[in-house]
Amino acid sequence: MYARNTVIIGMDGVLIAFRLARYDKNRASELVKRLYGQATSSHGGRYRYRRRGLLDDVPHRRLIRGVLVLRAEDADRVAGWLRELGAEVHVRRVELTEEDLAATEPRGS
């Protein structure tokens, strides 16, 4: 269905899938803001700024809602954050594709 040439690189990464154990709109909103950050404004849109999220300093690739691919060395830290925020977390080791590898390169290199 979604055929695409994907090259697998012999490097391991981690796939983290998460969701709230019990869905609550307010808790879900808070989790997303804390994890990904938030663009916000004040004084009727006069001042705009971005609040940083936990993942701003962690190279990652967001596949779909609740699914991240990241480097193996960052997995424990990110899974811990998610658990602290009340999420149900599943972690699997995966092989990174070229796209994953590019997205998970440490920033600034």
C-alpha positions in Angstrom: 0.0 0.0 0.0 2.6 2.5 1.0 5.5 1.1 -1.0 8.6 3.2 -0.8 12.2 2.5 -1.2 13.6 2.6 2.3 17.2 1.9 3.0 18.0 0.3 6.3 21.2 1.4 8.0 22.8 -1.1 10.4 22.3 1.2 13.4 19.9 0.6 16.2 17.5 3.2 17.5 14.5 3.0 19.8 10.8 3.3 19.0 8.7 4.6 21.8 4.9 4.4 21.6 2.9 6.1 24.3 -0.6 7.1 25.3 -2.4 8.2 28.4 -3.7 5.2 30.4 -7.0 7.0 30.9 -7.8 9.7 28.4 -8.6 13.1 29.8 -8.5 16.1 27.4 -6.8 18.4 29.9 -4.1 15.8 30.8 -3.5 15.0 27.1 -3.1 18.7 26.4 -0.7 19.1 29.3 1.4 16.1 28.1 1.7 17.4 24.6 2.7 20.9 25.7 5.3 19.6 28.2 6.7 17.2 25.6 6.7 19.1 22.4 6.6 22.7 23.6 4.0 25.4 22.7 3.8 28.5 20.6 2.0 31.1 22.6 1.3 34.8 22.7 0.3 37.4 25.2 -1.4 40.8 25.2 -3.8 39.8 22.4 -1.1 38.4 20.1 1.2 41.4 20.5 4.0 39.3 21.9 4.8 35.9 20.5 7.2 33.3 21.9 7.7 29.6 22.1 7.8 27.6 25.3 10.3 24.8 25.0 9.3 21.2 25.4 11.2 18.3 26.9 12.0 16.9 23.4 13.5 20.2 22.2 17.0 19.0 23.3 16.6 15.4 22.2 17.0 14.5 18.5 14.0 12.5 17.5 11.5 11.7 14.7 7.8 11.8 15.4 6.1 9.2 13.2 2.5 9.6 14.2 0.7 10.7 17.3 2.2 8.9 20.2 5.1 7.3 18.4 8.7 8.5 18.4 12.0 7.2 17.0 15.1 8.2 18.8 18.7 7.2 19.7 19.1 4.3 22.1 21.0 6.5 24.5 18.0 8.9 24.9 15.4 6.2 25.4 15.5 5.8 29.2 15.4 9.5 29.8 12.4 10.1 27.4 10.5 7.0 28.6 11.0 8.3 32.2 9.6 11.7 31.4 6.6 10.1 29.7 5.9 7.9 32.7 6.2 10.9 35.1 3.6 12.6 32.9 1.2 9.7 33.4 1.6 7.9 30.1 1.6 4.2 29.3 4.9 3.6 27.5 6.1 0.8 25.2 9.7 0.7 24.1 11.2 -1.4 21.2 14.6 -1.5 19.7 14.5 -0.9 15.9 16.9 -0.4 13.0 17.1 3.2 11.8 16.3 4.1 8.2 18.3 6.9 6.5 15.5 9.3 7.3 15.5 8.2 11.0 19.3 8.6 11.1 19.1 12.1 9.7 16.4 13.1 12.2 18.2 11.6 15.2 21.6 13.1 14.5 22.7 15.3 17.4 22.0 18.9 16.7 24.8 21.2 15.9 26.9 18.5 14.1 
